[in-house]
Amino acid sequence: MLVLIKFLYITFLLPPGLFIAALAFVCGRMYYRHQRGAGLLALITALLYLISTPLVGDILIRSLESRYQPPAAITGDVIVTLGGGATADTPNVHGQGHLMGSAANRLLTAAQLHRLTGKPVIVSGGQVFANTGKEAEIARHILQGLGVADDNIIVEGQSLNTTDNAKFTQKIIAERGFTSPVLVTSAFHMERSVQQFAKYNMEVTPYPTDYQTNTRFIFEWHLLWPRADAFYNTQLAVKEYLGLMAVRWF
């Protein structure tokens, strides 16, 4: 009964399922009345349904996340973690501002690696929009709250995208004499990040984190239910594939 209730409200009461159901209803009415465009609308509805299912979203995001595995041993001399969004004025234990989900997961992994290795951490990320936080500064406060000494935290606060992350981090690495950076970012974002850093002549040790799906596929019927988070995973994957094409061509 619980599964049935979840299916009904996810499919018919919450977006995107609500909109898919509404479009399917309109398609049925148009087909019954022999109106032109019913077939095209049905095709659009079916495509929207597919990209909103965890089955499709997970397949797409897993195709990116499976490209790198965390190394068995950490031999680098500095840990580089990339930003991924922040709020500006939300109350935090230390100061103001929070890192968004992916950025927070990346920073947590960087903190764990610092604790394991004692290596300094470069936090890379600036203020992208007027209503978003200064990511590297927020990350610094969080790391300090987790017990990381300030002299082990290096702030790179100019970056607005992954290209900037590589560009400005390369300058810091060169100035401070580091030679083997460990790159921490989301698993779905790692391929593009490695390629961007390579454009600035930096060979990094990838340490993927912030996985959006399981590494092993297990089919469950709920993977066929349309959900907003599945749509978001599809969007993430498409964005990364477009980004990879841009890195290779430009």
C-alpha positions as CSV (number, residue, x, y, z in Angstrom):
1,M,0.0,0.0,0.0
2,L,2.8,2.4,0.8
3,V,4.5,1.8,-2.5
4,L,1.1,2.4,-4.3
5,I,0.6,5.7,-2.4
6,K,4.1,6.8,-3.3
7,F,3.6,5.9,-7.0
8,L,0.3,7.8,-7.2
9,Y,1.4,11.1,-5.6
10,I,4.8,11.1,-7.4
11,T,3.2,10.3,-10.8
12,F,0.1,12.5,-10.6
13,L,0.6,15.1,-7.9
14,L,4.2,16.2,-8.1
15,P,6.2,17.6,-11.1
16,P,7.4,16.4,-13.5
17,G,4.9,13.5,-13.2
18,L,2.0,15.9,-12.9
19,F,2.9,17.7,-16.2
20,I,3.5,14.4,-18.0
21,A,0.1,13.0,-16.9
22,A,-1.5,16.3,-18.0
23,L,0.2,16.1,-21.4
24,A,-0.8,12.5,-21.8
25,F,-4.4,13.4,-21.1
26,V,-4.3,16.2,-23.7
27,C,-2.7,13.7,-26.2
28,G,-5.6,11.3,-25.6
29,R,-8.2,14.0,-26.2
30,M,-6.5,15.2,-29.3
31,Y,-6.2,11.7,-30.7
32,Y,-9.9,11.0,-29.9
33,R,-10.9,14.1,-31.8
34,H,-8.6,13.4,-34.7
35,Q,-6.8,16.7,-34.2
36,R,-3.5,17.4,-35.9
37,G,-0.4,17.4,-33.8
38,A,-1.5,14.6,-31.5
39,G,1.4,12.4,-32.6
40,L,4.0,15.1,-32.2
41,L,2.7,15.9,-28.7
42,A,2.7,12.2,-27.8
43,L,6.4,12.0,-28.9
44,I,7.3,15.0,-26.8
45,T,5.4,13.6,-23.8
46,A,7.1,10.2,-24.1
47,L,10.6,11.9,-24.4
48,L,9.8,14.0,-21.3
49,Y,8.7,10.9,-19.4
50,L,11.9,9.0,-20.3
51,I,14.3,11.7,-19.3
52,S,12.4,12.1,-16.1
53,T,12.8,8.5,-15.0
54,P,15.7,7.4,-12.7
55,L,16.3,4.5,-15.1
56,V,17.4,6.9,-17.9
57,G,18.9,9.6,-15.5
58,D,21.0,7.0,-13.7
59,I,22.3,5.4,-17.0
60,L,23.4,8.8,-18.3
61,I,25.1,9.9,-15.1
62,R,26.7,6.5,-14.4
63,S,28.3,6.7,-17.9
64,L,30.2,9.7,-16.6
65,E,30.8,8.6,-13.0
66,S,32.3,5.2,-14.0
67,R,35.3,6.8,-15.9
68,Y,37.5,7.3,-12.9
69,Q,38.0,5.4,-9.6
70,P,39.6,6.8,-6.4
71,P,43.2,5.7,-6.2
72,A,44.2,3.1,-3.7
73,A,46.9,5.3,-2.3
74,I,47.3,9.1,-2.2
75,T,50.8,10.3,-3.3
76,G,50.1,13.9,-4.2
77,D,51.5,17.0,-2.4
78,V,48.3,19.2,-2.5
79,I,44.6,18.6,-2.5
80,V,42.5,20.7,-5.0
81,T,38.8,20.8,-4.5
82,L,36.4,22.5,-6.9
83,G,33.4,24.6,-5.9
84,G,29.9,23.8,-7.1
85,G,27.5,26.5,-5.8
86,A,26.8,28.3,-2.5
87,T,24.3,30.4,-0.7
88,A,25.4,33.9,0.4
89,D,23.7,34.8,3.6
90,T,22.3,31.6,5.2
91,P,23.4,31.2,8.9
92,N,26.2,28.8,9.4
93,V,28.0,27.6,12.6
94,H,31.0,29.7,11.5
95,G,29.9,32.8,9.7
96,Q,27.4,32.9,6.9
97,G,26.8,30.9,3.7
98,H,26.5,27.3,2.9
99,L,27.9,25.2,0.1
100,M,25.4,23.5,-2.1
101,G,25.1,19.7,-2.1
102,S,27.8,18.8,-4.6
103,A,30.2,21.4,-3.4
104,A,29.7,20.3,0.2
105,N,30.3,16.6,-0.7
106,R,33.5,17.6,-2.5
107,L,34.8,19.6,0.5
108,L,34.0,16.8,2.9
109,T,36.1,14.4,0.8
110,A,38.9,17.0,0.7
111,A,38.8,17.3,4.5
112,Q,39.0,13.6,4.9
113,L,41.9,13.4,2.5
114,H,43.7,16.2,4.4
115,R,43.1,14.3,7.7
116,L,44.5,11.1,6.1
117,T,47.6,12.7,4.4
118,G,48.2,16.0,6.1
119,K,48.5,17.7,2.7
120,P,47.3,21.3,2.2
121,V,43.9,22.0,0.6
122,I,43.3,24.5,-2.3
123,V,39.6,25.5,-2.4
124,S,38.7,26.9,-5.8
125,G,35.6,28.8,-6.4
126,G,34.4,32.4,-6.6
127,Q,31.1,34.3,-6.4
128,V,29.4,33.4,-9.7
129,F,26.2,35.6,-9.2
130,A,25.3,38.5,-7.0
131,N,23.0,36.3,-4.9
132,T,25.4,33.4,-4.5
133,G,28.2,33.0,-1.9
134,K,31.9,33.4,-2.2
135,E,32.5,29.7,-2.4
136,A,36.2,29.5,-1.5
137,E,35.8,31.7,1.6
138,I,32.8,29.7,2.8
139,A,34.8,26.5,2.2
140,R,37.7,28.0,4.3
141,H,35.4,28.7,7.2
142,I,33.9,25.2,7.1
143,L,37.4,23.6,6.9
144,Q,38.5,25.6,9.9
145,G,35.4,24.5,11.8
146,L,36.4,20.9,11.0
147,G,39.8,21.4,12.6
148,V,41.9,22.1,9.5
149,A,44.6,24.7,10.3
150,D,44.4,27.9,8.4
151,D,48.0,27.6,7.1
152,N,46.9,24.3,5.4
153,I,44.0,26.1,3.5
154,I,44.8,28.0,0.3
155,V,41.9,30.1,-1.1
156,E,41.4,30.6,-4.9
157,G,38.4,32.9,-5.0
158,Q,38.4,34.1,-8.6
159,S,37.0,31.2,-10.5
160,L,33.6,31.4,-12.1
161,N,33.7,28.0,-14.0
162,T,35.8,24.9,-14.5
163,T,38.1,26.6,-17.0
164,D,38.8,29.3,-14.4
165,N,39.4,26.6,-11.7
166,A,42.2,25.1,-13.8
167,K,43.6,28.5,-14.9
168,F,43.8,30.1,-11.4
169,T,44.8,27.0,-9.6
170,Q,47.7,26.4,-12.0
171,K,49.1,29.8,-11.0
172,I,48.9,28.9,-7.3
173,I,50.5,25.5,-7.8
174,A,53.3,27.0,-9.8
175,E,54.0,29.8,-7.3
176,R,54.1,27.4,-4.3
177,G,56.1,24.7,-6.0
178,F,53.5,21.9,-5.9
179,T,54.1,19.2,-8.4
180,S,51.4,16.5,-8.0
181,P,47.9,17.8,-7.2
182,V,45.1,15.5,-6.2
183,L,41.9,16.7,-7.8
184,V,38.6,16.4,-5.9
185,T,35.3,17.0,-7.7
186,S,32.1,15.2,-8.4
187,A,32.4,11.9,-10.2
188,F,30.2,13.2,-13.0
189,H,32.3,16.3,-13.4
190,M,35.7,14.6,-13.2
191,E,36.3,13.9,-16.9
192,R,35.8,17.5,-17.9
193,S,37.9,18.8,-15.0
194,V,40.8,16.5,-15.9
195,Q,40.7,17.7,-19.5
196,Q,40.6,21.4,-18.4
197,F,43.5,21.0,-16.1
198,A,45.5,19.2,-18.8
199,K,45.0,22.3,-21.0
200,Y,47.0,24.2,-18.5
201,N,49.7,21.5,-18.4
202,M,48.6,20.0,-15.1
203,E,48.6,16.3,-14.7
204,V,46.3,15.5,-11.7
205,T,45.4,12.5,-9.7
206,P,41.6,12.3,-9.9
207,Y,39.7,11.6,-6.7
208,P,36.0,11.4,-7.7
209,T,33.3,11.9,-5.0
210,D,29.7,13.1,-4.8
211,Y,28.3,10.1,-6.6
212,Q,24.7,10.6,-7.8
213,T,23.9,6.9,-8.4
214,N,25.1,3.5,-7.4
215,T,28.1,2.0,-9.3
216,R,26.2,-1.3,-9.8
217,F,22.8,-1.3,-11.6
218,I,19.9,-3.0,-9.8
219,F,16.5,-2.7,-11.5
220,E,13.6,-1.7,-9.3
221,W,10.1,-0.8,-10.6
222,H,10.4,2.7,-9.0
223,L,13.1,3.5,-11.5
224,L,10.3,3.9,-14.0
225,W,8.5,6.6,-12.0
226,P,9.1,10.1,-13.2
227,R,10.9,12.2,-10.6
228,A,12.5,15.7,-10.4
229,D,15.8,14.4,-9.2
230,A,16.0,12.0,-12.1
231,F,15.3,14.9,-14.5
232,Y,18.1,16.8,-12.8
233,N,20.5,13.9,-13.3
234,T,19.7,13.8,-17.0
235,Q,20.3,17.6,-17.1
236,L,23.6,17.2,-15.3
237,A,24.8,14.5,-17.7
238,V,23.8,16.4,-20.9
239,K,25.5,19.5,-19.5
240,E,28.7,17.5,-18.9
241,Y,28.6,15.9,-22.4
242,L,28.2,19.4,-24.0
243,G,31.0,20.7,-21.8
244,L,33.3,17.8,-22.9
245,M,32.6,18.7,-26.6
246,A,33.4,22.3,-25.8
247,V,36.7,21.4,-24.2
248,R,37.8,19.2,-27.1
249,W,36.8,21.6,-29.8
250,F,37.8,25.0,-28.4
